[in-house]
């Protein structure tokens, strides 16, 4: 027994003292400064400690052999040292800063982020629905950012002297072919897709990633929500229609369905506009999102259908009784994507979108019907080497099949169209040299069947942090985009239009305040020219068009200085001339404003549970050609002003009442002029001002969310 | 026989020391925490978790220290870094113990830090998520006093904001107090907080 006790004593004592090895060392940052508070321990054991104010540490362990010593500290990269315990003495450990931390440099040239994951957020997802002038349209919300022009009668995004077609829209990385709803002339269009589907948005006005092609001026990237929060039913009753939505969640699946019906007839009965409506604007729309999460990935299936029709008689200076215009449009869109993790360092994105659009127009006595079917297939791989270095590469395939039929009295039907196949591959890397210096470089190669040519576009972007809260970015890129459908349906033997972007960006970001200024220059080559008023089957087409744009964009946002007030201010200076389409010579196009100003402010009234907002938009005049005077695009309209107001009243957590009034002051804006084809008796060409259909627009909506005792509301749906 | 005895005693004493290390470690970490040394506490909890591969508690506390110490901070960079580390702890803990109501409550608390930091930005964005987490926790453990109390406090905040009646939530708080009174801890280190706060709210209800 004594023997047992003795052995036991030995063993126990041994366990305490036997083989205790001391581990010690010192932790410093890249500059050699000690780091205090680093957690240092042998993985899988209790043995460890924390570095002191000199960065020194020491602890004992009974472990032997080769072990993993883990050194981790918030905002630094974790370091693991694999060594024999006996050799872990006098260690000199250098930790590198975590480049994904909030105060690290960002590749910012050309880009505005709207999302919670972005470090510098110029526009928050909620802004889309709380900006007075936007009326819940993401496109309209981005029009308050600098770099966009005010083309009030159009409604699409015009970026830095580019036409609307030069800015492409992507949902979950997959191209949207027909992003804008059908609308009558002189009535601005809206985006087809409801804002509440998205939780992250990036708007780039130049110098964007090699991942995105077929856009000469800009890209708008919309990301759909990954997982809805709860099951609910949404009901919206509006002055212009109604909407119902429902979300169901089961296991790893979720399904959201929304339907809406918009009819402007009751509104137009009360507030008449300048058009003579035969059949007021009417849209039936439905969309559904199905999501399924797998252990290593997420599948999203988004599908939308809408059907629009209207008929009206529009004023025309050459036709006294006006021109009748009738449109029926059906649009189907399917977007499927799978995002998955393949292994610890590899991830994949595979996506496919399909669009089928059908429009039937009746304009005066002619009838035009067109059908577009487009596909975008995409595959992208991402290799993660570290926080500091990532590589991605992928391939795109686009297919568009376009057919048009033209019918007129006494003329038999004419059919024409084209099929456009286009493939591209790209590769890109992202490298952080330190917390203050980052570089992104990429290359994209596109091959076009028509043009039988390989087009290579390099893109590069560099960012350097100049001080704690400020940084400078540079970007350069070449961009190619095929001519639009309007041209391709008649002529395909053309060069690919090209643009080059040069960007210098300075950004200051501190405590709720963002200042962003950007200088840019842009060059256009191979723009399409033709010799008729509009592109026609018998026009003569060339690729000799050129153009340039240069300017300055300023953005300021502040949500801290004034209590309960969040505001932003954008100013854009744009100098752009082009010689394209049927231009006689290089001139400032009519979609360009030299000066653009936007001011958006929101004020939260605590006692009233209300948010009131205003947005003011100023744009200097746009060019037009006055045939009574010498020259081409020789005149400018007067400046554009619009002040919009809104008021969101939260009746309860789930009920919201919303009012908005666009162009509250009723400013009589003029978008341009139409001149008579023939001179009158005095040798003058008479003119007609192109005005918006209505000066003001008034909207009231009541939104009600029903969820199990929920707190959710549709503030994000307005 | 003697040999068997030796081995038996030996192995018993060894398990006892292992148990002791965990308890000592946890106690030491709680000591750091109660004396305001949050970095030390979080670091130690994290070290314990590295040895206790199948125990979610050290990770739970490492995250909780980081979440609670982030309330009231003004520097977004620091909050982001803290909560990123806390989120990592919570994610790891969920891998050990899926469908854990206590972890769901902690996750909700983490989001609440953002709502408290900037209500205008994060309130509309995260309130649904937070509610969803409490609802899920309530489904799993309807009689966990912390779940009942935390859910009620969150809902009460919303009701107060909209000037609604808070009595139904006062009832829930009252119920949580009854549950707190009879709540049995699985181990001495299982989460056991919330009673004082619930009592305080119950007082305000009167």
Interface residues (C-beta under 8 A of the other chain):
Chain A: X3 X4 X7 X8 X11 X12 X15 X37 X39 X41 X43 X44 X45 X46 X48 X50 X70 X72 X74 X75 X98 X101 X102 X103 X116 X124 X125 X126 X229 X230 X511 X559 X566 X604 X609 X650 X652 X653 X708 X709 X710 X711 X712 X713 X715 X716
Chain B: X2 X5 X6 X9 X10 X13 X14 X17 X21 X22 X25 X39 X40 X43 X46 X47 X48 X50 X51 X53 X76 X77 X80 X81 X82 X84 X85 X120 X121 X122 X124 X125 X127 X128 X129 X131 X132 X135 X155 X158 X159 X161 X162 X163 X164
